Amino acid sequence: MPMVNEVSEELIRTLAGIRAPQESVLSIYLDLDPARFPTPPTRQSEIDSLIDAAHRDIEGREHSHEELMALRAGLQRARELLEDPELPQGARSAAVFVCEPLALEQSVRIARPLSSQAIVSDEPFIAPLLEGIEPGRVCVAVVDERSARILWGSAAGLREAVSFGDDVPGHQKQGGWAQARYQRSMVKDVDDHLRHVARVLQDLLKVAHYERLLIGCTEQLWPRVLDKLHPYVRERLIDERLSLDTSADGPTEVSHAAAVILEEEHRAHEEELLAELRARIGKGDGQLAVAGLDAVLEALVERRVQALLYDEGLHEPGVMCPRGDWMGSSGERCPLDGEALQPRQDIVEEGLRAAVAQSAEVVTLHDRPELGPLGGIAATLRF
C-alpha cells in the first residue's frame, strides 16, 4: 500500500495559529511502525498507554473545573480518533489534535515514523509535524517513444493521473530514399507524441498543481522531452533522469524511485542552507544571520527570519509575553509592554510556531553536528 502523508504547510500554519485561553489542547502522536505494532492488538495497547499517560498528566495538574471537564471530554474524543480503523492505513505514524472549547478535532496520517507522545498545552504541539512536511505535490512522467504514464501525488505515494499512447510506426528495413523518408516521418511522429506529453503536463499543472516534476525516459529521449516542455513546466523539473519502464514499473516502483531523488534533493538543499549560514556568520554581520537561542528568538520577534535551522530534539524552557509578541529564554517583564512574562515549558516550540506564522522556512536537522557549536539553532535573515 502506498504511504500516505497528510502533513502540509497549510495544515501546520493553521495549527500554529491556534491558542486556547486555558491548557485544554491535546496533541497526541501515535507510532504506527509495523515492525513494533504489526497488529490491531499491539496498536491498541500503544493507544491505551498514550491515553493513560495523558490522563495522569491531566489529573496531576491544577485545573479549573471547566478546564478539567474539557480535558476529560477531549481525551475521550482523542481515543475515538486514534481508534479509527482507517487511521493506520498507509501511515507510519499519526497525530490527533483535540480541544473541546475550540471545537478542534484534527487527525493526521504521517508517512515517516514519529515517537508516541501526548502533550497537554494551550496550543497544538507542532514540532514533530515540521519533520514530516511534504515538499509539495510531485508529478512523475514515464515516457517512451509511443506511450506515457503520468502519476501525481507526493513522495510518500503517487497515483496514476493519466496514461496514453500515440500512433508511432515501428522501424522498417527498406533502405534507400524510402527508408530515409520513413525515418524522417518517424522522427516527426515521435516529436508529435512528446509534444502531446508536454501539453498534458501543462494542462495537469493548471488543474492539479505540482511543485516538482520528475521524468523517466531513456537517455536518448531525455533531451527531446526537455525541449518540448513549456517554460512553466520546465522550471519545476528536477534535472535528474529516472530510469523507468512505462510498461513494467507500477505506481509503487515509481514512488520509490521518486522518493530517492527527492530525498537526495532535500539533502542537497540542507547543504546549501548550511553553507549559506556559515558564510553569513563568518562575515560577523548580525543583519545576515544569527546563532543561539536568544539571538534567534529576538530575530523571530522582529520578524526578520528567512530560514530557521535547528537540531532534532532541541527543547529549552523560556518565557513569553501574554500577548504573544515577545519571547525569550528568561526574564520577568516584557520589554515591549511591561506585562509579566509567562513561563513556557518549551520556548523552541514557540519559536517554531512564530517562524511558521511569518512564512520562514523551517529545517529540522537529523544526526548532523554543524549546529552543535551554535547552540543547536540558527537562522539566516531577510534583513
Secondary structure, DSSP 4 states (H G I P E B T S, - for coil): --------HHHHHHHHT---SSS-EEEEEEE--TTT--SHHHHHHHHHHHHHHHHHHHHHS---HHHHHHHHHHHHHHHHHHT-TTTTTT-SEEEEEEETTTTEEEEEEESS----EEEEESS---HHHHHT-----EEEEEE-SSEEEEEEEETTEEEEEEEEE----------HHHHHHHHHHHHHHHHHHHHHHHHHHHHHHHHS--SEEEEE--TTTHHHHHHHS-HHHHTTB-S--B---TTT--HHHHHHHHHHHHHHHHHHHHHHHHHHHHHHHHTT-TTTEEESHHHHHHHHHTT-EEEEEEETT----EEE-TTSS-EESS-SB-TTT-PBPEEES-HHHHHHHHHHHTT-EEEEE-S--TTGGGTTEEEEE--
